[in-house]
Amino acid sequence: MKIQHLIDLNDYPVQWWKDVVALGEKIKNNPGEYAHSLDGKIMATLFYEPSTRTQMSFQTAMLRLGGRIIGFDNPANSSVSKGETIKDTTKIVSSYADILVMRHPVAGAAKAAALTADCPVINAGDGGHLHPTQTLTDLLTLKIEKGTLEGLTIGMCGDLVNGRTVHSLCKALSSLKGNKFVFISTPQLRMPAYIKDVIISGGSSYKEVDTLEEAIGELDVLYMTRIQQERFASREEYLAQKNTYVLDRIKLQAAKKDMIVMHPLPRVDEITVDVDSDARAMYFSQAKYGVYVRMALILTIMKNENPVELLKGREYGGVCCDNPKCITNCEPYLPKSFRASGDETLLECEYCDERKLV
């Protein structure tokens, strides 16, 4: 049986995203109408790394739809600590639940789980790769607070190399008309090449700058991100980047009056607390909107109307992904599947999007 999953928003046409966002807005305006939509259904949440907003918003979403919750938020309290593979964990848990939500520190883990799961799988963040449900949250926030998803100048600031939230949002917004991107980061934290390629192929444009001050005045949206200590190889590397970008009320004086400030949270010190009282600060509202759009997503996915093919490429005679943070290098039983360019000299891993020349 083919099953509908959400691993990457770009597996679906733009209209599908818009429909989910529109349903999220309807739920926000009339939540009581959906209170018993999933009575008797069970969601399993498998969170292999810490989460507050994503995990709790999914749990809240399912409970508000009338469903129930099982799962874990610490792999040390599960058979994962004994060496159980993702395949075995998800195969078993998907037989207990009607839908499975996974967060994992390794890129491609959600796709790996979906390959053998017996129920829909939703990617709640896979390492520094993608975070599609945060993107749906961001799209609903933009729709409500800016009134449009098109013709925007979006500044993304901070850790852009490891920021799965900005990777997913760039891929989504570059598929919509007239959006422009300004990437604000140090050279070490630049946006990955494959995301820039997606932007260009989608007909959008981008530029890269080093300071927040030189960009803030032209932005309709400023998307701040945390410098993520857990994504660095050493504490020394992290400390060298920490506190590079801090948004405060002084910097906000140069911004448009209707610019909005977004952040996937948690923040550390990249937005000072005095910004919280500014009418342009939307990050707390953004987190609240996440419940409504995840309710919409769960309802949409569980209809199972649009199953997608998870692996569209093929294996290339012993070729392996070069990304040490790819799930195929952690779970060796997985098929090493790649998408290829026309002459098959450039391969792209179907789990983590890492590219290699052959």
N, C-alpha and C positions, 0 to 999 in steps of 0.2 A: 504494500500500500504506500502510495506517495503521500508525504506529510509536508505541511507548510511550516517552515521555520523562519525566524528572522536572525540571520547571521550578519548580513551587510545590507543596508538600505538600498544600495545600488543593484541588488538582485531584483528589485521591483521598479516598475515605471513610476515617474514622478506623480502621476495621478493617484497612485496607490498611497503614497505618503500623504498627499493632500487630503485624501479621504479619511485617513487615520487622524490627522490633525483636526479636520472638521468635526469628526465624531468626538474627539477630545474636548473641543469647544462646546459641543452640545451637552456633553456630560457635565462639564463645569457649570453650565447654566441650569441644568435640571438633573442633579445627581440622583434624586430619589427614583426617577424613572428606570434606573438600571440596577436597583438595589438587590434584585433577586434573579438577575440574568444568568448567574452560574451557580445556583443552589445545588449542592451535592458534588460539585467539582473540586478537584484537589490540585494545588500547585506545589511543586517541589522547587525549593530555592537552594542551589548548590553554590555557595560562595567560598571559593578557595583563597580569597584575600579579603581584608577588611573593607567594610562598606557601611555607611549610615544611610544616606539618602536613597541610593539605588535599591538596596535591599528592603528598607522599610517602606519605600513608596510602592514597590511591587507587592509586598505583603498587604499594605493598606488597600491597594487597588483590588486585589483578589478578595479581601474581606468585604469591601464595599460592594462588590459584585455578588456577594453571597457565598463565595467559595471558602475553602479551608487551605491550610498551609502545613507542609512538612519540609524537612531539609536540614542543612547545617550551615553554620557561619564560621566554622573553624575546622579545616580538614584534619587537624590533630584529634578531633573528637569523632572521627569516622574511620572506615577501613582504608582510606587513603593513606593514613599514617602507617599502615602495614604493607604498603607498596601496591595497592590495588590500582589498576589502570583506569583511565577515563572511560574506556570502552566498557569495562565491567561495572564501574560505578553507575554510569548513566543507563546502561542496559537494564540493570536491576531497578534503579529508582524510577525510570520511565515506565516500568510495568506497574508501579504503585500509583502513579500520578497521571493527570490528564494534560498537564503542561509543565515544562521544566525551564527554569531560568538559571543560567550559569554565569558566574564571574570567575575568571581564572587569570593568573599572572603571566601566562604564556600565550603568545600570539597563535591564533588558529585553533585554540582549544574548543571553542563553542562549535566550530564546524566539525571537528573531530568527533565531538559528542553526538552531533546530529546525524552523522553517517550511520549509526547503529541504534539510535534511540527509537523507542516505540511510541513516542508522543512528540508534539511540537517542542522545539528548543528555541529559546530566546537568548541571544548574546547580550549579557549585561556588562560587557567589557572584557576584552581578551588582551592582557598585557598592555603594551603601548600601542596597540594596533588600531582597534575600532571600538566604538561605544554607540551603537545605533539608537538605543532607546534614550540616551542623553540627547542625541540629535533630534529625535522626535519632540523631546521636551523643549529644546531650543527653538525648533520650528513653531511650536505652539506659542511660546513666549513672544517670538517675533510677530506672529500673526496677531496676537492680542495687543501687544504694546506698540508695534509699528504699523499695524494694519496691512502689511504686505510681506511677501517673501522675495520680492524682486526689486531690482534697481537700487540696491543698498551697497554702501561702502562699509565693509566689515574689517575692523582691526583685530588681529589676534596677537596676543602679547604673552611672552614668557617661554615656557618649555614647549616648543613646537615640534621638536624631534620625537619626544616621547608622549606627547599629548594626544591620546586616543580620541578625546572629545573633539579637538579641533580638526583632526584627520577626518572623522566622520562628517562633521559639519561642513568642511570644505567640499567634500565629495557631493554632499547634498545640494548646497547652495550654488555650486558651479553648474548644476543641471538646470537651474532656473535663470530667467532672463535678466541681464543687466547688472549682475552683482560683480563687485570689485573687491579685491582683498589687499590688505596691507599687513605684512608679517613683521612683527616687532620682536626681535630676539638677538641674542649674541650669535656670532658665527658658529659656536659649538652647538647651539640649540635650534638651528634653522629647520624649516619645514622640509620633510623628506622629498626627494626628487619625484617619486611616483605620485605624490599628492599634487605637486606643481604641474606634472604632466596631465593629470586628470582635469585640473582647472583650465589649462590651455585647450585641451581637446573638447571641453564643454563650452568653449567660446567665451570664457571669462578671462580676466586679467589679474595680475598680482604684482606687487613690488615689495621689496624687503628694505627695512630701515633698522637702525641700531638703537634709536631712543624713542620713548613714548612721546616726548615733547614735539618732535618733528612730524608726528602723524595725527595727534589727537584732534586737531582742529578740523580735519576733513572727514571725520568718521560719523556714520549714522549709528554704528554699533561698536562698542569696545568689549571684546571678549577676553577677559583676563584669565590666566591659568597659573597654577601653582608650580614652582620648581620642585619636581617630585624626587625626593631623596631616595625612594625605593627603586627608582629606575637607573640610578648611577652605580657604577662599578665600585666606587669608594666614597667615603665621607669627604675626603679631600676634594674630589671632583665636584661633589654637591656644594660644598662651602664656597668654592670658587665662583659658582653661578648664583648662589642664594642672595636675595635682596638686590638683584640687579635692577628689577622693575617693581616699583611701588607706586600705586595710584593713590593720591591724596586729594584733598579739596583744592589745593593750590593748582595742581595739574588740571583739575576739572574746570577751572576758570577759563581755560583756552578751548574747551569743547563746546559743541553746539548745544543749544538749550534743550533740544529734543533728542540728543544722543542718549542711548541707554547703555548701561554697564551690566554685563552678564558675567557669570562665573559658575562653573559646574560644582564648585565647592568639593572638599573643604578648602578654606583659605588658611594661610599661615600668617604672612605679614605683607602679602602683595597688594592688599586693599586695606587702607587704614580704616579704623572704626568710625572716624568722622565722616566718611563717605556714606555710611549707612542711612543717614537722615536726608541725603540728597534725593530729590524726586526721580533722578535718573538711575538710581541704584535698583536693579531688578532681580538680583540674584536670590533673594529670599522668595519673591513671587515665583521666580523660575523654578525653584525646588517644589513649590506647591503645585504648580501646573504639571509637574512630572507625574503626579498621581492620576490626574485626569487622562493624560495621553497614554499612560500605561494601562489604564482601564480600557481605553479604546483599542489599544494594541492587542490585549489579551482576547477581547471579544472578536476582533478581526482574525487573529491567528487561529483561534479555536473553531472557526467556521470551516477551515481547511479548504478554502475555495481556490487558492493560488499556490499549489505546491511548486517549489523550485528545484532545479537540478543542482545539487551541491558541488559536484566536480564535473566540469565541462571539458577539461583538458585530458592529458594522458601522462603516463610514466615514460621516461626517456632512458631506458637501459642502464639503471644504476645511478643516474644523476640524482643528487640530493640537494636540499636547500642549504645555502651557506649561512643562513641566519641562526646563530646559536640559541636565539630566543623563540624559534619556531617549534610548534608542537611536534612536527615530524622528527625532530632531533631529540625529543623527550619520550615519545611513544613510537618505537621503531616499527611496530606492526602496521602503521598507517601507510596507505598507498602514497608514493611521492609524486603527486600529480601537479603538472605545470601547464599554464597557458603559454602559447608560443606566438612570436611575431610571424609575419608572412614567410620569411625564409628560415624560420626556426633556429635562428642563431641567438635570439634573446628569449630566455624563458622566465616566467613569473610564477612563483610558488602560489598555488591556489589557497593556501592556508594563511600565509602572512604577507603576501604580495612582494616579497623580496625578489629582486631580479638578479639574473646571472647570465653571462655570455657563455656559449658553448661552441 
